[in-house]
Amino acid sequence: MTAVPPLGAGALKLTEGGFPATPGVPALDGHGFIPIDVHCRVPGIERVFAAGDAVRWPDPRSGERIRVEHWVVAERQGQTAAKNMLGLRERFDAVPFFWSQHYDVPINYVGYAESWESLQIDGDISRRDCSVRYKKGEQTMALVTISRDVESLKAEFEMEHAAAKPHSG
Ligand SMILES: Cc1cc2nc3c(=O)[nH]c(=O)nc-3n(C[C@H](O)[C@H](O)[C@H](O)COP(=O)(O)OP(=O)(O)OC[C@H]3O[C@@H](n4cnc5c(N)ncnc54)[C@H](O)[C@@H]3O)c2cc1C
């Protein structure tokens, strides 16, 4: 049986440049976060895994490293890391999402778009019945919907099954 000592880092004080270097925490990338590979391993350090707010991971859809502060992302990443500690070699490729309720306006966001080339708006924003696609070329990187839950779920399904882009690790 392998001992697996967990180390929490998500509650480190986050500054504009990310987390400050901390004793016991793996080397940070240029953004102040812990880089991990698709298996939630910290590259270059044998048998060290990381997950949650403190990490940036290779997003299979954009091919870029991303970081998302979200409970479900941290939870799913932790599950993948745990399985891989046991030797399963599962890839972390969950689609990030969040929803928020602003009085009577429910907003769903699925995917991840730090930048985009075009916005495709369908419906009527003022009537609170719309979807907004953040696109790069033909690819939808993220979708925001108001009162269109089914469209949001379909987009999440499509993103989950979209061909993965090559990335560095
Ligand atoms: C105010 C606020 C509101 C939020 N609201 C939402 C929301 O509505 N929905 C949502 O999805 N997400 C929300 N989030 C984000 C969500 O809480 C985080 O994404 C999630 O908790 C990240 O989990 P984590 O395990 O990476 O880090 P954390 O939950 O921060 O866990 C890190 C753990 O490590 C421990 N720790 C720290 N340093 C050490 C150390 N040196 N040794 C041992 N243990 C240590 C800490 O005590 C802590 O228990 C919110 C965050 C904040 C701050």
The ligand as a Gaussian input file, in Angstrom:
#p B3LYP/6-31G(d) Opt

LIG

0 1
 C      -16.285000      33.375000      -0.942000
 C      -16.250000      32.226000      -1.921000
 C      -17.408000      31.819000      -2.532000
 C      -17.405000      30.758000      -3.424000
 N      -18.579000      30.381000      -4.004000
 C      -18.591000      29.325000      -4.833000
 C      -19.823000      28.876000      -5.401000
 O      -20.896000      29.418000      -5.172000
 N      -19.782000      27.807000      -6.230000
 C      -18.611000      27.173000      -6.523000
 O      -18.623000      26.195000      -7.261000
 N      -17.433000      27.580000      -6.015000
 C      -17.392000      28.643000      -5.172000
 N      -16.204000      29.071000      -4.644000
 C      -14.972000      28.394000      -5.059000
 C      -14.787000      27.074000      -4.337000
 O      -14.961000      27.252000      -2.950000
 C      -13.373000      26.586000      -4.645000
 O      -13.202000      26.488000      -6.058000
 C      -13.101000      25.218000      -4.044000
 O      -13.316000      25.234000      -2.655000
 C      -11.655000      24.808000      -4.349000
 O      -11.345000      23.643000      -3.649000
 P       -9.836000      23.343000      -3.275000
 O       -9.860000      21.988000      -2.638000
 O       -8.959000      23.573000      -4.443000
 O       -9.414000      24.449000      -2.208000
 P      -10.038000      24.737000      -0.776000
 O      -11.481000      24.402000      -0.717000
 O       -9.618000      26.145000      -0.448000
 O       -9.308000      23.692000       0.178000
 C       -7.953000      23.818000       0.503000
 C       -7.762000      23.178000       1.854000
 O       -6.357000      23.157000       2.133000
 C       -6.174000      23.503000       3.491000
 N       -4.797000      24.003000       3.600000
 C       -4.299000      25.172000       3.169000
 N       -2.985000      25.240000       3.412000
 C       -2.631000      24.067000       3.954000
 C       -1.400000      23.514000       4.413000
 N       -0.267000      24.202000       4.324000
 N       -1.409000      22.273000       4.931000
 C       -2.552000      21.551000       4.999000
 N       -3.760000      22.031000       4.582000
 C       -3.791000      23.276000       4.079000
 C       -7.250000      24.534000       3.764000
 O       -7.524000      24.617000       5.155000
 C       -8.421000      23.961000       2.983000
 O       -9.192000      23.073000       3.763000
 C      -16.195000      30.107000      -3.743000
 C      -15.003000      30.534000      -3.130000
 C      -15.025000      31.575000      -2.224000
 C      -13.740000      32.015000      -1.559000

